[in-house]
Amino acid sequence: MNALTLKQFRYFEALARHRHFGRAADACAISQPAMSMQIRELETSLGTPLFERGARGVRLTSFGEAFAPRVAAILRSVDELGDLARATQAQLAGRLRLGVIPTIAPYLLPTLIANLTRMNASLDLHLRETLTPTLLRELADGNLDAAIVALPISEPSLTEVALFSEHFVLARPPQDAQKPVPDRDALGEMRLLLLEEGHCFRDQALAFCARPAARAHDLLDASSLTTLVQMVSAGIGVTLIPEMAVAVETRLAPVAIARFANPQPARTIGMIWRKTSPLGPQLMQVAEVVRQSAMLLREARAPAAP
């Protein structure tokens, strides 16, 4: 068997993740022919195919399926060797791969990026906005250093640090501004607009409304809070949005914002990372910058409702 290389492993991991030579090549910043050549050389060294090629993409062979987690473990160990060296520094330097859920990213990231850059201008920040299950998978695979999510996650392999809490507010058509704010039972009977399945914010809204998930098919789903607020502005229904999103999402869509009676629905936002990461102390510093950024946003924004 010819010597296997880390470069081949990284190309294999990219192709296994994207299931498409073109997208994998783009992710690795190489040409598609170069990607194909490296994968074929790896398969030749192993003496067996790793992928089944098709017109629309590729899929792992049974051997490829068994090979993938071992490659991921090797790459994760190699990355952690680099992290171990960075952990000797008082302040995080170099690459930081940070994941953020979509109901936080558009509102927190502008302030957070500015503050992280101010903390360390040499920080090489790589951001990933996606749903919580994908962030957890990429954390476990070593493709992310940390993620900002809604807690709790309750995953034994991860460190969880709670950073701040925020309430949910009611967004409804402007003509309903003077109506009484519905309680959770009344809200459960209204035409409620929600994010599509996979968003943790959807589950939190359903829980507050005392509306079982089994009834969610009766509702209208959207892929972003922006779409939800636009639909509310058009009079299609009502929705819940986090306080952090109010200033941005109501800028172009006229809606009435109201607070619920206590106890108000809320969520806790925090940062998570692998317990095995050598960068724990440095990531704790990043978490504090996230907390401070959220506080600055809270101080700067006008009250969501009188």
Kinemage of the C-alpha trace (Angstrom):
@kinemage 1
@onewidth
@group {chain A} dominant
@subgroup {mainchain}
@vectorlist {calphas} color= white
{ca met a 1} P 0.000 0.000 0.000
{ca asn a 2} L 1.318 3.437 -0.922
{ca ala a 3} L 1.599 6.037 1.812
{ca leu a 4} L -1.703 7.717 2.662
{ca thr a 5} L -1.580 11.489 3.106
{ca leu a 6} L -3.471 13.976 5.223
{ca lys a 7} L -4.228 15.928 2.064
{ca gln a 8} L -6.023 12.900 0.631
{ca phe a 9} L -7.912 12.455 3.890
{ca arg a 10} L -9.081 16.084 3.820
{ca tyr a 11} L -10.234 15.740 0.213
{ca phe a 12} L -12.014 12.496 1.068
{ca glu a 13} L -13.748 14.167 4.025
{ca ala a 14} L -14.894 17.058 1.831
{ca leu a 15} L -16.261 14.752 -0.862
{ca ala a 16} L -17.984 12.546 1.719
{ca arg a 17} L -19.617 15.669 3.175
{ca his a 18} L -20.676 17.372 -0.075
{ca arg a 19} L -21.343 14.215 -2.156
{ca his a 20} L -20.378 16.208 -5.247
{ca phe a 21} L -16.928 16.627 -6.832
{ca gly a 22} L -17.483 20.231 -7.859
{ca arg a 23} L -18.718 21.428 -4.470
{ca ala a 24} L -16.031 19.444 -2.637
{ca ala a 25} L -13.337 20.927 -4.885
{ca asp a 26} L -14.658 24.438 -4.216
{ca ala a 27} L -14.630 23.800 -0.472
{ca cys a 28} L -10.993 22.694 -0.698
{ca ala a 29} L -10.029 25.531 -3.071
{ca ile a 30} L -8.711 23.153 -5.746
{ca ser a 31} L -9.839 22.220 -9.251
{ca gln a 32} L -12.303 19.397 -9.809
{ca pro a 33} L -9.766 17.348 -11.849
{ca ala a 34} L -7.254 17.664 -9.007
{ca met a 35} L -9.886 16.486 -6.534
{ca ser a 36} L -10.756 13.502 -8.752
{ca met a 37} L -7.100 12.564 -9.137
{ca gln a 38} L -6.432 12.654 -5.384
{ca ile a 39} L -9.482 10.509 -4.629
{ca arg a 40} L -8.505 7.964 -7.281
{ca glu a 41} L -4.975 7.810 -5.880
{ca leu a 42} L -6.405 7.212 -2.415
{ca glu a 43} L -8.673 4.435 -3.722
{ca thr a 44} L -5.731 2.883 -5.565
{ca ser a 45} L -3.630 2.942 -2.403
{ca leu a 46} L -6.433 1.276 -0.460
{ca gly a 47} L -7.208 -1.190 -3.220
{ca thr a 48} L -10.955 -0.609 -3.097
{ca pro a 49} L -13.467 2.082 -4.173
{ca leu a 50} L -14.580 4.640 -1.624
{ca phe a 51} L -17.347 6.226 -3.717
{ca glu a 52} L -19.987 5.202 -6.204
{ca arg a 53} L -20.021 7.764 -9.032
{ca gly a 54} L -23.328 8.857 -10.528
{ca ala a 55} L -24.619 11.544 -12.879
{ca arg a 56} L -25.906 13.699 -10.018
{ca gly a 57} L -23.126 13.138 -7.518
{ca val a 58} L -21.428 10.438 -5.513
{ca arg a 59} L -22.248 8.222 -2.556
{ca leu a 60} L -20.026 6.289 -0.201
{ca thr a 61} L -19.484 2.588 -0.748
{ca ser a 62} L -19.886 0.292 2.253
{ca phe a 63} L -16.118 0.472 2.732
{ca gly a 64} L -16.272 4.262 2.395
{ca glu a 65} L -18.918 4.385 5.132
{ca ala a 66} L -16.618 2.449 7.465
{ca phe a 67} L -13.590 4.490 6.400
{ca ala a 68} L -15.194 7.926 6.966
{ca pro a 69} L -15.392 8.009 10.799
{ca arg a 70} L -11.774 6.841 11.085
{ca val a 71} L -10.625 9.592 8.741
{ca ala a 72} L -12.672 12.129 10.711
{ca ala a 73} L -11.010 10.988 13.948
{ca ile a 74} L -7.531 11.306 12.409
{ca leu a 75} L -8.216 14.791 11.070
{ca arg a 76} L -9.735 15.869 14.361
{ca ser a 77} L -6.631 14.652 16.230
{ca val a 78} L -4.355 16.507 13.812
{ca asp a 79} L -6.362 19.717 14.232
{ca glu a 80} L -6.229 19.351 18.010
{ca leu a 81} L -2.434 19.153 17.862
{ca gly a 82} L -2.497 22.604 16.311
{ca asp a 83} L -5.019 23.735 18.918
{ca leu a 84} L -2.719 22.429 21.632
{ca ala a 85} L 0.010 24.774 20.436
{ca arg a 86} L -2.439 27.699 20.242
{ca ala a 87} L -3.661 26.890 23.751
{ca thr a 88} L -0.261 27.891 25.147
{ca gln a 89} L -1.017 31.492 24.151
{ca ala a 90} L -2.889 33.751 26.534
{ca gln a 91} L -5.242 34.940 23.798
{ca leu a 92} L -6.814 33.012 20.938
{ca ala a 93} L -4.945 33.559 17.673
{ca gly a 94} L -5.244 32.167 14.174
{ca arg a 95} L -8.349 30.410 12.887
{ca leu a 96} L -11.619 30.370 14.825
{ca arg a 97} L -14.418 28.306 13.265
{ca leu a 98} L -17.631 29.481 14.878
{ca gly a 99} L -21.131 28.192 14.175
{ca val a 100} L -24.310 30.202 14.842
{ca ile a 101} L -27.983 29.283 14.556
{ca pro a 102} L -30.040 31.322 12.024
{ca thr a 103} L -32.261 33.019 14.628
{ca ile a 104} L -29.163 34.645 16.160
{ca ala a 105} L -26.674 35.127 13.327
{ca pro a 106} L -28.147 38.149 11.438
{ca tyr a 107} L -28.674 40.152 14.632
{ca leu a 108} L -25.653 39.355 16.797
{ca leu a 109} L -22.866 38.761 14.280
{ca pro a 110} L -22.234 42.354 13.106
{ca thr a 111} L -21.558 43.495 16.672
{ca leu a 112} L -19.778 40.279 17.625
{ca ile a 113} L -17.425 40.340 14.625
{ca ala a 114} L -16.454 43.947 15.373
{ca asn a 115} L -15.764 43.113 19.019
{ca leu a 116} L -13.788 39.950 18.239
{ca thr a 117} L -11.694 41.860 15.709
{ca arg a 118} L -11.091 44.572 18.277
{ca met a 119} L -10.010 41.922 20.785
{ca asn a 120} L -7.532 40.395 18.353
{ca ala a 121} L -7.028 41.804 14.873
{ca ser a 122} L -5.089 38.691 13.814
{ca leu a 123} L -8.025 36.361 14.478
{ca asp a 124} L -9.001 34.447 11.319
{ca leu a 125} L -12.752 34.107 11.791
{ca his a 126} L -14.676 31.442 9.843
{ca leu a 127} L -18.455 31.623 10.384
{ca arg a 128} L -21.061 28.937 9.745
{ca glu a 129} L -24.799 29.669 9.969
{ca thr a 130} L -26.966 26.567 10.098
{ca leu a 131} L -29.397 24.589 12.238
{ca thr a 132} L -28.471 23.147 15.622
{ca pro a 133} L -28.322 19.452 14.559
{ca thr a 134} L -25.828 20.315 11.815
{ca leu a 135} L -23.746 22.431 14.199
{ca leu a 136} L -23.611 19.561 16.694
{ca arg a 137} L -22.510 17.141 13.999
{ca glu a 138} L -19.816 19.484 12.718
{ca leu a 139} L -18.579 20.124 16.245
{ca ala a 140} L -18.302 16.393 16.846
{ca asp a 141} L -16.477 15.942 13.534
{ca gly a 142} L -13.993 18.678 14.399
{ca asn a 143} L -15.151 20.998 11.595
{ca leu a 144} L -16.121 23.721 14.097
{ca asp a 145} L -14.342 24.993 17.199
{ca ala a 146} L -17.472 26.286 18.921
{ca ala a 147} L -21.105 27.220 18.281
{ca ile a 148} L -23.628 29.749 19.575
{ca val a 149} L -26.953 27.983 20.148
{ca ala a 150} L -30.060 27.904 22.306
{ca leu a 151} L -29.529 25.905 25.494
{ca pro a 152} L -29.771 23.340 26.898
{ca ile a 153} L -28.044 20.922 24.528
{ca ser a 154} L -27.331 18.302 27.213
{ca glu a 155} L -24.624 16.522 25.248
{ca pro a 156} L -22.079 14.931 27.663
{ca ser a 157} L -19.164 15.480 25.267
{ca leu a 158} L -19.733 19.245 25.085
{ca thr a 159} L -19.053 22.154 27.410
{ca glu a 160} L -22.086 24.462 27.697
{ca val a 161} L -21.741 28.068 28.864
{ca ala a 162} L -24.953 30.064 29.296
{ca leu a 163} L -24.424 33.657 28.155
{ca phe a 164} L -27.711 35.564 28.127
{ca ser a 165} L -31.484 35.178 28.020
{ca glu a 166} L -33.995 36.978 25.857
{ca his a 167} L -37.773 37.088 25.725
{ca phe a 168} L -39.994 36.272 22.765
{ca val a 169} L -42.442 38.960 21.660
{ca leu a 170} L -45.623 38.764 19.628
{ca ala a 171} L -45.637 40.168 16.087
{ca arg a 172} L -49.102 40.776 14.639
{ca pro a 173} L -50.634 42.877 11.840
{ca pro a 174} L -50.594 46.657 12.474
{ca gln a 175} L -54.394 46.822 12.631
{ca asp a 176} L -54.325 44.537 15.685
{ca ala a 177} L -52.071 46.850 17.709
{ca gln a 178} L -54.819 47.935 20.114
{ca lys a 179} L -56.243 44.476 20.726
{ca pro a 180} L -55.546 42.720 24.044
{ca val a 181} L -52.411 40.592 24.004
{ca pro a 182} L -53.538 36.941 23.811
{ca asp a 183} L -52.542 34.524 26.517
{ca arg a 184} L -50.913 31.226 25.582
{ca asp a 185} L -54.226 29.398 25.294
{ca ala a 186} L -55.714 32.028 22.980
{ca leu a 187} L -52.509 32.128 20.968
{ca gly a 188} L -52.748 28.384 20.475
{ca glu a 189} L -56.004 28.905 18.597
{ca met a 190} L -54.717 31.670 16.309
{ca arg a 191} L -53.150 31.297 12.872
{ca leu a 192} L -49.576 30.949 14.011
{ca leu a 193} L -46.691 31.338 11.574
{ca leu a 194} L -43.565 29.368 12.453
{ca leu a 195} L -40.134 28.507 11.164
{ca glu a 196} L -39.902 25.213 9.340
{ca glu a 197} L -39.024 21.989 11.134
{ca gly a 198} L -35.431 21.736 12.309
{ca his a 199} L -35.329 25.185 13.934
{ca cys a 200} L -35.194 24.994 17.716
{ca phe a 201} L -37.083 28.304 17.835
{ca arg a 202} L -40.069 26.541 16.261
{ca asp a 203} L -40.182 23.986 19.068
{ca gln a 204} L -39.866 26.712 21.712
{ca ala a 205} L -42.766 28.655 20.195
{ca leu a 206} L -44.965 25.559 20.019
{ca ala a 207} L -44.182 24.741 23.645
{ca phe a 208} L -45.216 28.214 24.804
{ca cys a 209} L -48.426 28.167 22.782
{ca ala a 210} L -49.465 24.858 24.342
{ca arg a 211} L -49.805 23.613 20.804
{ca pro a 212} L -48.752 20.009 20.199
{ca ala a 213} L -46.226 19.365 17.460
{ca ala a 214} L -48.751 17.023 15.852
{ca arg a 215} L -50.849 20.067 14.942
{ca ala a 216} L -47.948 21.910 13.340
{ca his a 217} L -49.050 20.851 9.855
{ca asp a 218} L -52.003 23.206 10.231
{ca leu a 219} L -49.639 26.154 10.382
{ca leu a 220} L -47.652 28.074 7.782
{ca asp a 221} L -43.896 27.453 7.813
{ca ala a 222} L -41.046 29.709 6.683
{ca ser a 223} L -37.298 29.344 6.416
{ca ser a 224} L -36.419 32.651 8.102
{ca leu a 225} L -37.722 35.170 10.618
{ca thr a 226} L -37.683 37.775 7.841
{ca thr a 227} L -40.252 35.780 5.864
{ca leu a 228} L -42.403 35.293 8.960
{ca val a 229} L -42.535 39.011 9.727
{ca gln a 230} L -43.312 39.854 6.103
{ca met a 231} L -46.212 37.384 6.197
{ca val a 232} L -47.500 38.920 9.426
{ca ser a 233} L -47.284 42.387 7.859
{ca ala a 234} L -49.448 41.090 5.003
{ca gly a 235} L -52.124 40.055 7.508
{ca ile a 236} L -51.688 36.305 7.085
{ca gly a 237} L -51.272 35.531 10.782
{ca val a 238} L -49.165 36.164 13.888
{ca thr a 239} L -45.773 34.950 14.999
{ca leu a 240} L -43.260 34.999 17.832
{ca ile a 241} L -39.806 36.496 17.358
{ca pro a 242} L -36.874 36.943 19.759
{ca glu a 243} L -36.267 40.440 21.099
{ca met a 244} L -32.900 40.552 19.370
{ca ala a 245} L -34.610 40.384 15.971
{ca val a 246} L -37.181 43.151 16.466
{ca ala a 247} L -35.169 46.175 15.310
{ca val a 248} L -33.924 44.453 12.142
{ca glu a 249} L -37.060 42.589 11.122
{ca thr a 250} L -39.538 45.432 11.669
{ca arg a 251} L -37.482 47.974 9.721
{ca leu a 252} L -39.149 47.185 6.382
{ca ala a 253} L -42.229 45.254 7.489
{ca pro a 254} L -44.800 47.233 9.494
{ca val a 255} L -46.078 45.011 12.291
{ca ala a 256} L -47.325 45.566 15.818
{ca ile a 257} L -45.038 44.241 18.558
{ca ala a 258} L -46.400 43.304 21.979
{ca arg a 259} L -45.033 41.658 25.097
{ca phe a 260} L -46.765 38.761 26.767
{ca ala a 261} L -47.818 38.800 30.400
{ca asn a 262} L -45.428 37.232 32.884
{ca pro a 263} L -44.047 34.655 32.835
{ca gln a 264} L -42.927 35.721 29.377
{ca pro a 265} L -41.612 33.088 26.974
{ca ala a 266} L -37.827 33.209 26.744
{ca arg a 267} L -34.766 31.300 25.656
{ca thr a 268} L -31.227 30.987 26.973
{ca ile a 269} L -28.397 31.498 24.506
{ca gly a 270} L -24.976 30.034 25.108
{ca met a 271} L -21.800 28.765 23.540
{ca ile a 272} L -20.728 25.136 23.273
{ca trp a 273} L -17.487 23.356 22.394
{ca arg a 274} L -15.918 19.928 22.745
{ca lys a 275} L -14.728 19.104 26.240
{ca thr a 276} L -11.592 17.613 24.681
{ca ser a 277} L -10.661 20.892 22.938
{ca pro a 278} L -7.365 22.312 24.205
{ca leu a 279} L -8.761 25.769 23.446
{ca gly a 280} L -11.229 25.750 26.346
{ca pro a 281} L -9.731 28.769 28.204
{ca gln a 282} L -9.485 30.798 24.993
{ca leu a 283} L -13.027 29.862 23.955
{ca met a 284} L -14.215 31.037 27.366
{ca gln a 285} L -12.754 34.446 26.448
{ca val a 286} L -14.678 34.359 23.167
{ca ala a 287} L -17.843 33.449 25.079
{ca glu a 288} L -17.392 36.537 27.237
{ca val a 289} L -17.149 38.683 24.086
{ca val a 290} L -20.406 37.102 22.881
{ca arg a 291} L -22.031 37.999 26.209
{ca gln a 292} L -20.795 41.580 26.044
{ca ser a 293} L -21.937 41.940 22.425
{ca ala a 294} L -25.452 40.821 23.369
{ca met a 295} L -25.494 43.309 26.242
{ca leu a 296} L -24.480 46.126 23.892
{ca leu a 297} L -27.310 45.197 21.524
{ca arg a 298} L -29.792 45.148 24.390
{ca glu a 299} L -28.690 48.590 25.579
{ca ala a 300} L -28.769 50.065 22.081
{ca arg a 301} L -32.165 48.892 20.935
{ca ala a 302} L -35.410 50.634 21.722
{ca pro a 303} L -37.939 48.675 23.825
{ca ala a 304} L -39.748 46.070 21.754
{ca ala a 305} L -43.091 47.318 23.061
{ca pro a 306} L -44.415 49.915 25.501
